Amino acid sequence: CATSPTAFEVDFGRAGIVWEGSQPRQSLVEKTAVVPRDVNGLTALGFEIHPPSNEPYQVYSVHYLPGAKVPAPLPEGFEPVGNGGIKTSTDTVVGPRVFSFGFDEADPLGLYRIEVFVNGQLAGEASIEVVEPGSSPPAPR
């Protein structure tokens, strides 16, 4: 009888900085499907990976922005993929890790979709609505 590998848990939402004493660290501060477009860099769209062990793993993500067009130029380490997404570079990490993606004025509002791949396999995906700061969340779909 074959056993399936233990799954990686992926949480999505709003990422930011939390303080542990005098040391800042990046954290997923709210699991949510609505994130404000904060161009001041205090919070961002993000996800947190919880691995089943302390073994190293490789992770990358593919992001689909509202609208059909991939913005150009892309930041260093990002590349377009054939289905209209933007792929991040692959990182090798150990232990729980937060990945966050900040906003600038040119980033569109609307529904973003993120796919997270761990060791080459889809580990999680989510759709997150990006709204203006201070606006009320969109109605449920």
Summary of the structure (lengths in Angstrom):
residues: 141
radius of gyration: 15.7
end to end distance: 41.6
largest distance: 53.5
contacts: 346
relative contact order: 0.27
helix: 0%
strand: 51%
